Amino acid sequence: MSLASALPIRPRRLVASLLALAAVLVCAFGATAASARAQVNWVVHGHGFGHGVGLSAYGAYGYALHGKGYKFILGHYYPGTTLGQISGPNVVRVLLSTTSGDVTFSEATSACHTKLEPTRTYEAHRLGNTVVLRSSGGKPLAKCGATLRAAGAGVLLAASPRLVRAASGKYEAMILACIDPRTQEPVCSYAAKHGLTGQYSQFAIAGAAIGVVAPKFADWHKTFWDNLATSIELHQVGKVIAIDHRDCGAAKIAYGEAAVADPARETETHRKALAQFREEVGKRHPNMAVETGLMALDGSMEMLG
């Protein structure tokens, strides 16, 4: 029996009246809110699969937990940038994906010391270690050096060679890591140390390899394998790097406190999980290279297998 059919006639009319009143109030509030927002309009369109470039949400969260402010966090993830205020319309266009290796932009009045026509579209084209400003038809207009900077009414754009990359194409690896905020910066540093910045996709799950193979987390397994297959298709990655870490809460949940009670048993637990992970990758993707390691919270890595 539904709630509506259980109500006597008078309470039912009362409920209908209250719902009608609520609808009127919502409409009135919506009109007021819309009026208040009329002067400022922010619109962001985009999508992605995780590209290892830009600000890590968990990394920023981890820094915040350790007392770091927004200036430090933004400076860390966006080196070479400065914070400031812009005049004119409050419109910021952010490129989240592109179907080619070039960044396209419009409404700019200048770039690379070159005057531009705001009604036209231009390209930031990667050429070795430099960026070239080109017309939409591909005609070179100026060499910009390491960074292209464009400005205009509501346009602020900076593009560097390592970031002018395609949403699909040839990339190096997928990194499998844990969601623990303490590991975000060490994992990024490990990737940078090995020349992988901007060259890898990333999948974060509690326990890293443990989250992919432990029976306790069986409902999660398919999600990882689907994402790995997608990264192979989109990014043509030829290697997967699984990074477990010490003092992992997911390891305790999956295998019990005793399995990680001391460093030796902790290492052995991760060794077995990582070995199982390598075996599962081999079954699904025989030609895929696999690297597995156990990371301490200070970022030092012990390769296992």
MARKE-248190 format. One line per 3 residues: number of its first residue (from 1); their letters; for each residue x, y, z of C-alpha. Coordinates in pm, 1 decimal. Layout:
NUM	A	X Y Z; ...
This chain:
1	MSL	0.0 0.0 0.0; 140.8 342.3 -96.1; 154.3 638.2 137.5
4	ASA	-87.5 830.8 -85.6; -352.8 555.9 -80.7; -319.0 521.3 294.9
7	LPI	-399.1 887.4 361.3; -760.2 991.5 443.2; -918.7 1241.1 206.8
10	RPR	-845.4 1554.7 409.1; -476.3 1487.8 476.3; -440.3 1400.3 107.5
13	RLV	-577.3 1741.5 11.9; -346.4 1900.2 268.6; -45.5 1722.9 116.3
16	ASL	-146.8 1837.9 -231.8; -180.9 2194.3 -109.0; 159.3 2184.7 59.1
19	LAL	319.9 2045.7 -256.7; 163.2 2320.6 -465.1; 286.5 2583.1 -218.4
22	AAV	636.2 2432.5 -225.7; 637.8 2448.4 -606.4; 542.9 2818.1 -596.0
25	LVC	818.5 2890.0 -344.4; 1074.7 2701.4 -553.1; 979.6 2899.4 -862.1
28	AFG	999.3 3226.6 -670.5; 1336.4 3136.8 -520.5; 1467.6 3020.3 -857.2
31	ATA	1371.4 3353.4 -1015.5; 1549.3 3543.5 -736.1; 1859.2 3321.1 -760.1
34	ASA	1867.5 3355.6 -1137.2; 1851.6 3733.1 -1104.3; 2137.0 3730.2 -853.4
37	RAQ	2351.0 3519.7 -1087.3; 2278.1 3724.7 -1398.2; 2589.9 3941.1 -1363.7
40	VNW	2837.4 3652.0 -1326.3; 2826.7 3345.1 -1547.2; 3085.5 3066.1 -1534.4
43	VVH	3052.5 2783.8 -1786.6; 3290.4 2485.8 -1803.9; 3251.3 2210.4 -2061.9
46	GHG	3476.0 1905.1 -2057.7; 3541.4 1538.9 -1992.3; 3834.0 1306.8 -1939.1
49	FGH	3969.0 972.8 -1824.6; 4247.8 1099.2 -1599.1; 4562.9 1220.3 -1774.4
52	GVG	4820.7 1279.1 -1501.2; 4837.6 1650.4 -1583.6; 4712.0 1935.3 -1368.9
55	LSA	4576.3 1942.9 -1017.3; 4520.4 1616.7 -832.2; 4206.2 1642.0 -619.0
58	YGA	4336.4 1393.7 -363.6; 4680.0 1551.9 -369.5; 4532.5 1895.1 -299.0
61	YGY	4321.5 1742.0 -23.7; 4630.2 1584.8 128.8; 4820.1 1913.0 122.5
64	ALH	4524.3 2090.7 283.0; 4514.4 1832.4 561.3; 4879.4 1913.5 627.0
67	GKG	4809.0 2284.6 655.6; 4906.5 2404.6 309.5; 4710.6 2700.5 168.0
70	YKF	4562.9 2746.7 -177.0; 4858.2 2956.8 -299.6; 5103.6 2678.4 -222.3
73	ILG	4878.7 2409.8 -373.0; 4814.7 2599.8 -696.5; 5182.9 2692.1 -722.4
76	HYY	5279.8 2327.4 -685.6; 5045.0 2192.0 -951.9; 5077.3 2485.4 -1191.6
79	PGT	5445.3 2588.4 -1180.7; 5534.0 2903.3 -1367.7; 5191.9 3060.6 -1313.5
82	TLG	5097.2 3358.5 -1098.3; 4778.6 3451.0 -916.7; 4613.4 3781.0 -1000.4
85	QIS	4297.1 3960.9 -1100.2; 4167.3 4030.2 -1448.9; 3949.5 4315.6 -1558.8
88	GPN	3659.7 4293.2 -1797.9; 3416.6 4002.3 -1842.2; 3445.7 3719.5 -1589.8
91	VVR	3488.1 3450.6 -1854.5; 3767.5 3193.7 -1836.1; 3791.7 2927.7 -2103.8
94	VLL	3970.0 2608.3 -1997.7; 4079.2 2347.5 -2249.4; 4000.2 2004.1 -2104.1
97	STT	4035.5 1792.6 -2416.1; 4116.6 1816.8 -2783.7; 4085.5 1576.3 -3074.5
100	SGD	4429.1 1658.9 -3212.8; 4774.1 1742.0 -3083.8; 4713.0 2116.8 -3121.7
103	VTF	4546.3 2362.1 -2886.2; 4299.1 2588.5 -3064.9; 4173.2 2920.0 -2927.9
106	SEA	3984.9 3231.7 -3036.0; 3887.2 3579.4 -2911.0; 4253.8 3660.1 -2846.3
109	TSA	4399.0 3997.5 -2936.8; 4765.5 3901.7 -2907.4; 4999.5 3607.6 -2863.7
112	CHT	5376.6 3570.8 -2888.4; 5412.6 3947.9 -2945.8; 5185.8 3912.8 -3249.8
115	KLE	4861.2 4106.7 -3298.1; 4563.3 3876.0 -3357.7; 4209.0 3914.1 -3485.1
118	PTR	3963.3 3819.5 -3204.8; 3707.9 3679.7 -3449.8; 3953.3 3423.2 -3586.9
121	TYE	4072.3 3089.3 -3451.4; 4440.2 3011.9 -3395.2; 4647.5 2707.9 -3298.2
124	AHR	4925.9 2642.3 -3051.1; 5132.6 2375.6 -3229.5; 5398.8 2164.2 -3063.8
127	LGN	5725.6 2151.4 -3254.7; 5997.0 1971.0 -3061.8; 6060.2 2165.8 -2742.1
130	TVV	5891.3 2482.4 -2864.0; 5539.5 2605.2 -2938.5; 5449.2 2765.1 -3270.8
133	LRS	5157.2 3003.3 -3318.8; 4965.6 2908.6 -3634.0; 4652.9 3014.2 -3815.4
136	SGG	4354.4 2778.9 -3819.5; 4474.2 2666.2 -4160.8; 4816.0 2567.7 -4025.4
139	KPL	5017.8 2868.8 -4146.9; 5304.4 2951.6 -3903.2; 5267.4 3302.7 -3761.1
142	AKC	5528.5 3317.9 -3485.5; 5770.2 3107.9 -3283.4; 5681.4 3137.8 -2916.5
145	GAT	5965.2 2957.1 -2744.9; 5888.0 2730.2 -2451.1; 5544.7 2879.5 -2381.4
148	LRA	5268.7 3039.4 -2584.8; 5077.9 3309.1 -2399.4; 4764.3 3459.6 -2549.2
151	AGA	4554.4 3741.6 -2408.2; 4236.2 3926.1 -2498.3; 3888.0 4011.7 -2374.0
154	GVL	3814.9 3726.6 -2135.8; 4096.4 3507.2 -2272.4; 4401.1 3393.9 -2079.6
157	LAA	4588.6 3099.5 -2231.2; 4925.4 2941.5 -2164.6; 5044.7 2633.1 -2354.0
160	SPR	5378.8 2456.1 -2318.8; 5516.9 2173.3 -2536.3; 5470.8 1899.5 -2277.3
163	LVR	5103.4 1989.7 -2228.3; 5002.7 2026.2 -2593.3; 4897.2 1664.1 -2613.6
166	AAS	4600.3 1480.9 -2754.4; 4315.8 1314.5 -2564.5; 4412.8 1000.7 -2753.5
169	GKY	4746.5 894.6 -2898.5; 5067.8 725.1 -2789.1; 5146.6 748.2 -2417.0
172	EAM	5385.3 552.3 -2199.7; 5196.7 384.8 -1917.0; 4906.3 362.9 -1677.8
175	ILA	4987.6 413.2 -1309.6; 4773.9 225.1 -1057.5; 4791.9 390.5 -715.9
178	CID	4600.0 414.9 -389.3; 4347.8 684.7 -300.3; 4534.0 763.0 25.3
181	PRT	4601.6 1141.8 19.7; 4945.6 1082.8 168.2; 5059.9 903.1 -145.9
184	QEP	4951.3 1153.2 -409.8; 5261.4 1371.2 -402.2; 5509.0 1078.7 -376.1
187	VCS	5343.6 906.2 -672.9; 5357.2 1224.9 -881.8; 5722.0 1271.5 -784.5
190	YAA	5799.5 911.9 -880.3; 5639.0 964.5 -1220.9; 5830.9 1288.7 -1274.6
193	KHG	6159.6 1126.7 -1171.0; 6107.3 860.5 -1436.0; 6014.5 1108.3 -1710.0
196	LTG	5645.7 1021.3 -1713.5; 5487.1 1360.2 -1644.6; 5222.4 1413.1 -1911.3
199	QYS	5294.5 1064.1 -2044.1; 5068.6 843.0 -1833.1; 4708.5 775.7 -1745.9
202	QFA	4621.2 711.4 -1382.8; 4378.4 493.4 -1191.5; 4336.8 541.6 -816.1
205	IAG	4162.4 283.5 -601.0; 4185.5 191.3 -233.1; 4481.6 -41.5 -189.5
208	AAI	4611.3 0.8 -546.7; 4686.2 -359.0 -658.8; 4512.0 -494.1 -350.0
211	GVV	4192.1 -322.4 -458.2; 4218.1 -503.0 -792.6; 4287.5 -857.3 -673.7
214	APK	4167.1 -901.2 -313.0; 3843.4 -1103.4 -277.5; 3724.1 -848.7 -21.8
217	FAD	3698.3 -593.2 -302.7; 3565.5 -822.4 -575.0; 3299.9 -572.2 -683.7
220	WHK	3573.7 -326.5 -783.4; 3782.2 -555.4 -1003.8; 3593.6 -517.3 -1330.6
223	TFW	3608.4 -138.6 -1308.0; 3987.5 -140.0 -1313.8; 4017.8 -388.4 -1599.5
226	DNL	3767.0 -188.9 -1805.0; 3966.0 129.0 -1742.8; 4295.3 -37.1 -1833.2
229	ATS	4142.1 -162.4 -2158.7; 4013.8 189.0 -2229.3; 4356.1 342.6 -2167.8
232	IEL	4513.7 87.1 -2399.2; 4261.8 179.7 -2668.6; 4280.8 556.8 -2622.6
235	HQV	4636.8 611.2 -2507.1; 4812.2 303.9 -2651.0; 4991.1 246.4 -2322.4
238	GKV	5232.2 -45.1 -2325.9; 5301.9 -65.5 -1954.7; 5111.9 -61.6 -1627.5
241	IAI	5285.0 46.3 -1304.7; 5121.3 -68.9 -980.1; 5230.4 123.9 -669.7
244	DHR	5118.9 -14.9 -334.1; 5222.1 169.5 -19.0; 5306.3 99.3 343.0
247	DCG	5061.5 167.3 625.6; 4775.8 94.5 386.0; 4432.6 85.7 547.7
250	AAK	4285.8 -114.2 258.8; 4544.3 -388.0 317.1; 4420.8 -423.7 674.5
253	IAY	4059.7 -440.6 556.8; 4139.4 -696.9 287.1; 4371.7 -929.9 475.7
256	GEA	4340.8 -843.5 845.3; 4561.8 -664.4 1097.6; 4794.7 -962.8 1139.0
259	AVA	4892.2 -955.3 769.2; 5055.7 -614.5 813.6; 5148.3 -630.5 1181.9
262	DPA	5519.8 -569.0 1116.6; 5731.2 -457.0 817.8; 5828.5 -810.0 716.3
265	RET	5471.9 -942.1 708.8; 5353.0 -619.9 546.7; 5609.2 -660.0 267.1
268	ETH	5512.4 -1023.3 212.8; 5140.8 -937.3 194.8; 5203.4 -675.9 -71.9
271	RKA	5446.7 -904.6 -252.9; 5176.7 -1169.4 -290.2; 4912.0 -916.8 -398.4
274	LAQ	5144.0 -761.9 -656.1; 5241.5 -1105.2 -789.2; 4873.4 -1188.1 -833.3
277	FRE	4823.7 -854.6 -1007.5; 5105.6 -927.9 -1254.6; 4953.7 -1268.7 -1323.3
280	EVG	4609.4 -1117.7 -1391.4; 4753.6 -856.5 -1626.7; 4938.1 -1132.4 -1814.3
283	KRH	4616.1 -1327.1 -1863.5; 4431.0 -1030.0 -2008.9; 4712.4 -845.8 -2187.7
286	PNM	5003.5 -1083.3 -2259.1; 5213.1 -814.4 -2429.6; 5172.3 -557.9 -2152.5
289	AVE	5481.9 -473.2 -1948.2; 5420.9 -464.3 -1572.5; 5616.6 -290.6 -1297.4
292	TGL	5516.0 -334.8 -934.0; 5651.1 -175.1 -620.6; 5588.6 -94.1 -256.2
295	MAL	5626.2 273.1 -168.6; 5707.0 410.6 175.4; 5530.1 728.1 279.5
298	DGS	5852.4 922.5 229.1; 5838.6 831.2 -140.1; 6113.6 568.6 -141.8
301	MEM	6022.7 271.0 -357.9; 6100.6 -99.7 -321.9; 6037.5 -279.6 -647.7
304	LG	5872.7 -617.5 -595.4; 5882.5 -854.3 -890.0
